[in-house]
């Protein structure tokens, strides 16, 4: 097969995806769990988008940023569900080069956009706590729309060269990927060409997007904490911090698996492949699954609208 892949054009060659290394009779139960998670993710984020769009009382900066986060999580779920469920439900492991490049582009660009949205939400909380009187006048609807557009443009533009950089390679090695979806790092390692440019550009995109965003989020919360500690009333301080809990949960859900994967790839190359596979699933499946739940639990207004919708 390897010589055939080396001599075949890209539009007819394939990669082979890999699921969790378990026995075949367990795949049905794994597929049921993944189906359940995908249904909750897609329905939960869709309900949040619908309620924020139809309820004008929720057209506030915090909920508009939440709708951006829900839209990004919805895109991530849709981008990964075909190949993941294809393996566990139909044992369909083949994916063409073009489909693989398209999937990794959408996954990486949506992750960059989500990182940017989390930064905007941290900025939103900082403005709301630091200067609440100017909060509504500063974060106006046109300004929020421009900020969201900038996040989308940055995510699309930064990741745009990756499929083209991968497309110029010859793939003469084993064509088996270690995940049930395509990622730039995995595909790049299968090339039998010089991957220096891809490695440098991949590191550059990570530092430019998630690296900078996580740093600015950390600085935002340092300033939020400084502002809260200057408040004389303990009750007011706790109330201000309580408005940040949902966002902090979303940040931890998004960045913790990414940081863990980076540390494993860098310092624990001999670690169990199963651990890397599970962390990969956590990084892509858990944030879209848990973000709607966390915000519905913590936001009294959003929870009331959802209950009213289903009661009707």
Secondary structure, 3 states (H helix, E strand, C coil): CHHHHHHCCCCCCEEECCCCCCCHHHHHHHHHHHHHHHHHHHHHHHHHHHHHHHCHHHCCHHHHHHHHHHHHHHHHHHHHHHHHHHHHHHCCCEEEHHHHHHHHHHHHHHHHHHHHHHHHHHHHHHHHHHCHHHHHHHCCHHHHHHHHHHHHHHHHHHHHHHHHHHHCCCCCCCCECCCCCCCHHHHHHCCCCCCHHHHHHHHHHHHHHHHHHHHHHHHHHHHHHHHHHCCCCHHHHHHHHHCCHHHHHHHHHHHHHHHHHHHHHHHCCCCCHHHHHHHHHHHHHHHHHHHHHHHHHHCHHHHHHHHHHHHC
